[in-house]
Amino acid sequence: MSSPPLPPVPYHAGALRPSWSALPAALRAAVAGRLGAPVVAARVAAAGFTRGFAAVLDTADGGRAFVKAAPAVAQPRLVQGYAREAAILDRLPAGLPAPRLRWMLNDSGWFALCTDAVDGHTPRLPWAPAELDATLAAYAEVAAALATPPAGLTALGLPQLAELARSDILWWEEVAAGREPLPALPAAARARLPELVALESRLPGYADGATGVIHGDLRVDNVLIDGDGRAWFCDWTWACSGPAWFDLAGLLLTAYASGLDTDRLFAGHPASAGAPPDALDATLAALAGYYLTGADATPVTASPHRSAHQRWSGEQALDWLARRQGWR
């Protein structure tokens, strides 16, 4: 199996979001009231795969903030996710490279949250070495800070990665049992279904007992590089208790596609310290199954680019795993 080309997904422009003017007038007035001045400009966030409103808002008094919003009736799961993210951001340790929560509000049937605006850009692919170095350094900082999370964060009762894996991430066993259709795979990978099942099945056990908190959805489109070259991590909706090497493996999928030595990057990063020898293989197997089986099940509330993102990400995880396992 040869590495696929870089993605057909514009990670810096994958979202399909409403404009500021499309929001209900009462909601816009309520947001402006919380910001303390009329909104004079709105720059809609282009990255991501949801249809929720997300934009940097400039106000008449020179202020700037980032606001997300979604309607409770039409997008209840997105509202739940935004509320969960707000609670997590409010409890992250101070000083981490994550946006600081300012406020939340419910108005006109919509939920909105506001954070400090990060003036930055989504890394382009293939990765620029300086931007990847900055991102890996920033994640080392996050992993160290959340290895012993603050009491307020653990009090939220965040899910365990081990349980998430058992309930939602592991799909090769479902495919092998005939309960899920076999996704399109290279012939060499179709012959490896028993190995894929065995590898992914190790992830819950490896994650069991982890007490640190991880981002849970660490991808290139959840990274911003600011004007000083520092990396910031956004979209903390899926934070959970788990080992930091899981985040690291997911982040490095795009580095693998960029032709970089991701085995070395994974092994040399502080987040992989103490990981089982085959933790990366178990994670890659799980991610490959999760992405590939979910690629054709994009909800109507998601960006139309989501399927292509999932399919390509699954192909990258499978190709990286196949190279490591000597399957090609």
C-alpha positions in Angstrom: 0.0 0.0 0.0 1.4 3.4 -1.0 0.7 6.5 0.9 -2.3 8.3 -0.5 -1.9 11.9 -1.6 -2.5 14.8 0.8 -6.2 15.1 1.6 -9.0 16.3 -0.7 -10.2 18.1 2.4 -9.5 21.8 2.8 -8.8 21.6 6.6 -8.4 25.4 6.7 -11.8 25.8 5.0 -13.8 22.6 5.8 -16.8 24.2 7.7 -20.2 25.2 6.4 -21.4 27.8 8.9 -24.1 30.5 9.0 -23.1 34.1 8.8 -23.4 36.6 11.7 -26.3 38.3 9.8 -28.1 35.0 9.5 -28.5 34.6 13.3 -31.7 35.8 15.0 -31.7 39.5 15.6 -32.5 38.9 19.3 -29.5 36.6 19.6 -27.2 39.1 17.9 -28.4 41.8 20.3 -27.9 39.6 23.3 -24.3 38.7 22.2 -23.5 42.3 21.6 -24.9 43.2 25.0 -22.6 40.7 26.6 -19.6 41.9 24.5 -20.4 45.5 25.7 -20.5 47.1 22.3 -22.1 46.6 18.8 -20.5 44.1 16.5 -19.0 45.8 13.5 -17.3 42.9 11.8 -17.5 39.1 11.9 -14.9 36.6 10.5 -16.5 33.2 10.3 -14.2 30.3 11.3 -13.4 28.3 8.2 -12.0 25.2 9.8 -13.9 22.4 11.3 -16.7 20.0 10.2 -19.9 21.3 11.9 -22.5 23.7 10.7 -22.6 25.6 14.0 -22.0 29.4 14.0 -18.4 30.2 15.0 -16.7 33.5 14.3 -14.3 36.1 15.6 -16.4 39.2 16.3 -14.9 42.7 16.4 -16.8 45.4 18.4 -17.2 49.1 18.0 -15.0 49.8 21.1 -12.1 47.8 19.6 -12.8 44.6 21.4 -12.5 41.1 19.8 -13.9 37.8 20.9 -14.6 34.3 19.5 -18.3 33.2 19.7 -19.9 29.8 18.9 -23.6 29.4 18.8 -26.2 26.7 17.8 -30.0 26.3 18.0 -31.3 24.0 20.7 -34.1 22.5 18.7 -32.4 22.0 15.3 -29.0 21.0 16.7 -29.4 19.7 20.2 -26.2 17.5 20.1 -24.1 20.4 19.0 -25.6 22.6 21.8 -24.7 19.8 24.3 -21.2 19.7 22.8 -20.8 23.5 23.1 -22.0 23.5 26.7 -19.6 20.6 27.5 -16.7 22.4 25.9 -17.5 25.6 27.8 -17.4 23.7 31.1 -14.1 22.1 30.2 -12.5 25.4 29.1 -13.6 27.0 32.3 -11.7 24.4 34.3 -8.5 24.0 32.4 -5.4 25.2 34.2 -4.4 28.8 33.6 -1.7 29.4 31.1 -2.3 26.5 28.8 -2.5 27.1 25.0 -6.3 26.9 24.9 -8.8 29.8 24.5 -10.0 31.2 27.8 -13.8 31.1 28.4 -15.5 34.4 29.0 -19.2 33.6 29.2 -22.2 31.5 28.1 -25.8 32.5 27.3 -29.1 31.0 26.3 -31.3 33.3 24.2 -33.9 33.0 21.5 -33.6 29.2 21.6 -29.9 29.3 20.9 -26.9 28.5 23.1 -23.7 30.6 22.8 -20.3 30.6 24.3 -17.6 33.2 24.1 -13.8 32.8 24.5 -10.8 35.0 23.9 -10.0 35.2 20.2 -6.8 33.5 19.1 -5.4 35.4 16.1 -4.0 32.5 14.2 -4.3 30.2 11.2 -4.9 26.4 10.7 -1.6 24.7 9.7 -1.5 23.9 6.0 -0.5 20.5 4.7 2.1 19.2 4.2 3.2 20.4 7.7 5.8 23.1 7.8 8.5 21.8 10.2 8.4 24.9 12.4 4.6 24.7 12.8 4.7 21.0 13.6 7.5 21.5 16.1 5.5 24.2 17.8 2.4 22.0 17.9 4.3 19.1 19.4 6.0 21.3 22.0 2.6 22.9 22.9 1.1 19.4 23.3 3.9 18.3 25.6 3.0 21.3 27.8 -0.7 20.3 27.8 0.0 16.7 28.5 2.3 17.5 31.4 -0.2 20.0 32.9 -3.2 17.6 32.5 -1.4 14.4 33.7 -2.7 15.4 37.1 -5.8 17.4 36.2 -7.3 20.0 38.6 -10.1 18.9 40.9 -12.6 21.1 39.1 -11.9 19.4 35.8 -12.2 15.9 37.2 -15.4 16.9 39.0 -17.1 17.2 35.6 -17.1 13.4 35.4 -15.4 13.3 32.1 -15.8 10.0 30.2 -13.0 7.4 30.2 -11.2 6.8 26.9 -11.4 3.1 27.7 -15.2 3.2 27.8 -15.4 5.4 24.8 -13.3 2.9 22.9 -15.6 0.0 23.9 -18.8 1.8 23.0 -17.9 4.0 20.0 -14.3 3.7 18.7 -13.7 0.0 18.1 -15.4 -1.1 14.8 -13.3 -3.9 13.3 -14.9 -6.5 15.5 -18.3 -5.3 14.3 -17.1 -5.7 10.7 -15.7 -9.1 11.3 -19.0 -10.3 12.9 -21.0 -9.0 10.0 -22.8 -6.4 12.0 -21.1 -3.6 10.1 -20.3 -3.5 6.3 -16.7 -3.9 5.3 -15.4 -0.5 4.2 -13.5 -0.2 1.0 -10.0 -1.5 1.7 -6.9 -2.5 -0.2 -6.8 -6.2 -0.8 -3.8 -6.6 1.5 -5.7 -5.0 4.4 -8.9 -7.1 3.8 -6.8 -10.2 4.5 -5.7 -8.6 7.8 -9.1 -8.3 9.5 -8.3 -10.7 12.3 -5.1 -8.8 13.1 -7.0 -5.5 13.0 -9.5 -6.9 15.5 -6.8 -8.1 17.8 -4.9 -4.9 17.7 -7.8 -2.5 18.3 -9.0 -4.7 21.2 -5.9 -3.8 23.2 -6.8 -0.1 23.3 -9.3 -0.2 26.1 -7.0 -2.2 28.4 -4.1 0.1 27.7 -6.3 3.1 28.5 -7.9 1.7 31.6 -6.8 3.4 34.7 -5.4 6.5 33.0 -6.0 9.5 35.3 -4.8 12.3 33.1 -7.1 14.3 30.8 -6.6 14.4 27.1 -8.0 16.5 24.3 -9.7 13.5 22.7 -10.0 14.9 19.2 -6.5 16.3 18.4 -6.4 17.0 14.7 -4.7 19.6 12.5 -8.0 21.6 12.2 -8.2 21.9 15.9 -4.8 23.6 16.0 -4.1 27.4 15.5 -0.7 28.9 15.0 -0.5 32.5 16.2 1.6 35.4 15.0 4.4 34.4 17.3 4.5 30.9 16.0 2.9 29.4 19.1 0.4 26.6 18.7 -3.1 26.7 20.4 -5.6 23.9 20.8 -9.3 24.5 20.2 -12.5 22.5 20.3 -12.2 20.7 23.6 -15.7 19.1 23.4 -14.3 15.5 23.5 -11.9 15.8 26.4 -11.7 12.6 28.4 -9.6 10.7 30.8 -7.0 8.8 28.9 -3.3 8.4 28.1 -1.7 11.3 26.2 -0.2 9.0 23.6 -3.7 8.6 22.1 -3.9 12.3 21.3 -0.3 12.2 19.9 -1.1 9.4 17.5 -4.2 11.1 16.2 -2.3 14.4 15.7 0.5 12.6 13.8 -1.7 11.1 11.1 -1.3 14.3 9.0 2.4 14.3 9.7 2.6 10.8 8.4 0.8 11.9 5.2 3.3 14.7 5.0 6.1 12.2 4.6 7.7 12.7 8.0 9.2 10.1 10.3 6.2 9.7 12.5 7.6 6.6 14.3 10.5 8.8 15.5 8.2 11.7 16.4 5.9 9.5 18.4 8.7 7.6 20.2 10.6 10.8 21.0 7.7 12.8 22.4 7.1 13.1 26.2 3.5 12.1 25.7 4.5 8.6 24.7 6.7 8.0 27.8 5.6 4.8 29.5 3.3 3.7 26.6 3.0 -0.1 25.9 5.3 -1.1 23.0 2.3 -1.6 20.7 0.2 1.3 21.9 0.7 3.1 18.7 -0.3 0.1 16.6 -3.5 -0.5 18.7 -4.4 3.2 18.3 -3.8 3.2 14.6 -5.9 0.1 14.2 -8.7 1.6 16.2 -8.6 5.0 14.4 -8.6 3.3 11.0 -11.7 1.3 11.8 -13.5 4.2 13.4 -12.8 6.6 10.5 -13.4 4.2 7.6 -16.6 2.7 8.9 -18.0 6.1 9.8 -17.1 7.8 6.5 -20.5 7.1 4.9 -22.6 8.1 7.9 -22.2 11.9 7.9 -25.1 13.6 9.7 -27.0 16.4 8.1 -25.7 18.8 10.8 -22.1 18.2 9.7 -20.0 19.7 6.9 -20.2 18.0 3.6 -16.4 17.6 3.8 -16.6 15.3 6.8 -16.9 12.1 4.9 -13.8 12.8 2.8 -11.9 13.8 6.0 -12.9 10.5 7.7 -12.1 8.3 4.8 -8.7 9.9 4.2 -7.8 9.8 7.9 -8.7 6.2 8.1 -6.6 5.5 5.0 -3.7 7.2 6.6 -4.0 5.3 9.9 -4.3 2.0 8.0 -1.3 2.8 5.7 0.9 3.8 8.7 -0.1 0.7 10.6 0.5 -1.6 7.5 4.0 -0.1 7.1 4.8 -0.7 10.8 3.4 -4.3 10.7 5.1 -5.2 7.4 1.8 -5.9 5.6 3.0 -4.5 2.3 
